[in-house]
Amino acid sequence: MKCYIYKSSKKEQLYLYLPKQDDFAEVPAILMETMGTAAFVMELELTPERKLARADSAEVIAGLQEKGFYLQMPPRDPLLDMRVTP
């Protein structure tokens, strides 16, 4: 499955995968507002076996088929997970 990847101009390391280039019709307006300008990064041929840096390719394919897009969130900051106790 071919997909097209866009990065957010507002949120670092936030990426949007689409099944059709420049077709944002299925992406909710609130998500587009959060992303800001979606800058094209690359075209990619996805298979369930393909290794991706921070996403499971099977989940990406399912999102593209079911919702018409897949949103890759930035990695969690481990410092935010730390609990400060008095």
C-alpha positions in Angstrom: 0.0 0.0 0.0 1.4 3.4 -1.0 1.1 6.2 1.6 2.2 9.8 1.8 3.7 11.3 5.0 3.4 14.9 6.2 4.9 16.6 9.2 3.3 19.2 11.3 4.5 22.8 11.3 3.3 23.3 14.9 4.1 20.1 16.7 7.6 18.6 16.5 7.7 14.9 15.5 3.9 14.8 14.7 3.4 13.0 11.4 0.2 12.4 9.3 0.0 9.4 6.9 -2.4 9.6 4.0 -3.4 7.0 1.4 -3.6 9.7 -1.3 -1.2 12.6 -1.8 -2.6 15.9 -0.7 -6.0 14.5 0.0 -6.9 15.7 3.5 -10.7 15.2 3.1 -10.9 12.5 5.8 -8.8 14.4 8.4 -10.8 16.1 11.0 -10.6 19.9 10.9 -9.5 20.1 14.6 -6.5 17.9 13.8 -5.6 20.0 10.8 -5.7 23.1 13.1 -3.5 21.3 15.6 -1.0 20.3 12.9 -0.8 23.7 11.3 0.7 23.5 7.8 1.2 19.9 6.7 4.5 19.7 4.9 5.0 16.8 2.6 7.9 14.6 3.7 7.9 11.4 1.6 6.1 8.7 -0.3 6.3 5.2 1.1 5.3 1.7 0.1 3.9 0.0 3.2 3.6 -3.7 3.8 2.7 -5.3 7.2 6.3 -6.6 7.3 7.9 -3.2 6.8 9.8 -1.8 9.8 9.0 1.8 10.7 10.9 3.9 13.2 8.1 4.7 15.6 4.9 3.1 14.3 3.7 -0.4 13.6 3.1 -0.7 9.9 0.1 -3.0 10.3 -1.5 -0.3 12.6 -0.7 2.4 10.0 -2.3 0.4 7.2 -5.4 -0.3 9.3 -5.7 3.4 10.1 -5.4 4.4 6.5 -8.0 1.8 5.4 -10.5 2.4 8.3 -10.2 6.2 8.9 -8.5 7.5 5.8 -5.4 8.7 7.8 -3.0 7.7 10.5 -1.5 10.1 13.1 1.9 9.3 14.4 2.3 11.1 17.8 5.6 12.4 19.1 7.5 10.1 21.5 6.6 10.4 25.1 9.0 12.4 27.3 10.3 10.0 30.0 10.6 13.0 32.4 6.8 13.5 32.2 6.4 10.0 33.5 8.4 10.6 36.6 6.5 11.2 39.8 7.9 13.7 42.3 7.1 12.7 45.9 7.6 15.0 48.8 
